[in-house]
Amino acid sequence: MLNGDTLIGFTVGGAFLLAYAALVVTALLQVLRDDGIGDWPRIAWIASLLLFPFVGSLVWLFLGHKTSGIGKNTSLPN
């Protein structure tokens, strides 16, 4: 029989596992969809995400991911 502490542990652990999976999947999808990187850098990013999922995801999100086009008005000439 499960007591209250065990249920809380499962709930908290499940929440962290879900957040971890969302972080890794988000980073992997962004690497696959990013048109701004070449083939070899993309392969290197994918390898780093597969070998070191947590650290690779954080490095991608803070250093590798470039936000493009957000907040820019591309309809006007420079």
Buried (B, 14 or more C-beta within 10 A) or exposed (E): EEEEEEEEEEEEEEEEEEEEEEBBEBBBEBBEEBEEBEEEEBEBBBEBBEEEBEEBBBBBEEEBBEEEEEEEEEEEEE
